[in-house]
Amino acid sequence: MDNSLSAYTQKYEKEGYGLQYPDGHVIRFYERILKYKLNKTSGNLLDFGCGNGVHSKYLQDITGGGYKAYGLDIVPSLKEIWERDPKLNSNNFHVITPNSSIKNLFNVKMDLILANQSLYYLPFESFKHTVQELYDICNEGAIIFATMMSDKGYSMYERGEIMENGLCEVKECPSGRLSGSSFIRFTKDIEELKEDFKPFKPLFWGDYELINLYNFEGSVQHFIYIGQK
Ligand SMILES: C[S@@+](CC[C@H](N)C(=O)[O-])C[C@H]1O[C@@H](n2cnc3c(N)ncnc32)[C@H](O)[C@@H]1O
């Protein structure tokens, strides 16, 4: 079984994983970039690696239904969570086999792609293929917001060598918060970030720390990429 699939199945089914409220960087992306800078507050939104759909719901709500949410994830049991949620149209949410093609999943073109903390689980070849497919299913002018794990992130964890597929094993951390291993592709710097998201054109980029507790698990710095078709 794919490593991320088993790890996230355990998290969602046994540990009640998933945010109930949107993350601050997604709120700021909406307020500062989508609304203020680009004036793009409606259209079809694809939430890649959507989890429980918290960010799809947020963008739907804050735009008064301007954004219509579509989503996908790899964990089969999320289907029940989407179905139980009165704010989500679960027909628009799909469970996929990890790293499989997404080009025929939706019968609409997208105006916004949101990939919050999900694309760094993909081996590099699948990542490149997925970025191209995301590009292909977008309307002209569509925006992509994606976050990638910085090489500085998880620096206190023990890391294996970078494998041929670009992923790196991240072993248990001193705080003990993550048991077992995760397989993540780390991004070195902003230039690599821009290169990886081609053919999207970069509009804005930067980084955020979810929380940086020096003597707990150290930095969890993520890069932010905002691009356009
Ligand atoms: C850190 S969680 C983020 C969830 C959600 N995007 C959010 O912001 O709340 C990572 C998500 O990526 C999903 N994921 C992991 N590997 C994936 C893959 N290969 N393709 C799609 N989703 C994946 C996981 O199941 C999980 O829901």
The ligand as a MOL file (V3000), in Angstrom:
LIG
                    3D

  0  0  0     0  0            999 V3000
M  V30 BEGIN CTAB
M  V30 COUNTS 27 29 0 0 0
M  V30 BEGIN ATOM
M  V30 1 C -1.6200 17.6190 5.4060 0
M  V30 2 S -3.1070 16.9280 4.7730 0 CHG=1
M  V30 3 C -3.9090 18.3770 4.1030 0
M  V30 4 C -5.3960 18.1960 3.8790 0
M  V30 5 C -6.0990 19.4150 3.2890 0
M  V30 6 N -5.5090 19.8190 2.0190 0
M  V30 7 C -6.0720 20.5920 4.2680 0
M  V30 8 O -5.4830 21.6220 3.9340 0
M  V30 9 O -6.6870 20.4670 5.3410 0 CHG=-1
M  V30 10 C -2.5230 16.0810 3.3200 0
M  V30 11 C -3.6170 15.4430 2.4700 0
M  V30 12 O -3.0430 14.9770 1.2440 0
M  V30 13 C -3.5980 13.7300 0.9390 0
M  V30 14 N -2.6510 13.0220 0.0630 0
M  V30 15 C -1.5090 12.3580 0.4020 0
M  V30 16 N -0.9450 11.8240 -0.6920 0
M  V30 17 C -1.7200 12.1660 -1.7520 0
M  V30 18 C -1.6700 11.8980 -3.1580 0
M  V30 19 N -0.7060 11.1430 -3.6900 0
M  V30 20 N -2.6440 12.4150 -3.9560 0
M  V30 21 C -3.6430 13.1670 -3.4090 0
M  V30 22 N -3.7510 13.4370 -2.0950 0
M  V30 23 C -2.8100 12.9440 -1.2730 0
M  V30 24 C -3.7930 13.0740 2.2980 0
M  V30 25 O -4.7100 11.9980 2.2770 0
M  V30 26 C -4.2800 14.2610 3.1300 0
M  V30 27 O -5.6740 14.3960 3.0960 0
M  V30 END ATOM
M  V30 BEGIN BOND
M  V30 1 1 1 2
M  V30 2 1 2 3
M  V30 3 1 2 10
M  V30 4 1 3 4
M  V30 5 1 4 5
M  V30 6 1 5 6
M  V30 7 1 5 7
M  V30 8 2 7 8
M  V30 9 1 7 9
M  V30 10 1 10 11
M  V30 11 1 11 12
M  V30 12 1 11 26
M  V30 13 1 12 13
M  V30 14 1 13 14
M  V30 15 1 13 24
M  V30 16 1 14 15
M  V30 17 1 14 23
M  V30 18 2 15 16
M  V30 19 1 16 17
M  V30 20 1 17 18
M  V30 21 2 17 23
M  V30 22 1 18 19
M  V30 23 2 18 20
M  V30 24 1 20 21
M  V30 25 2 21 22
M  V30 26 1 22 23
M  V30 27 1 24 25
M  V30 28 1 24 26
M  V30 29 1 26 27
M  V30 END BOND
M  V30 END CTAB
M  END
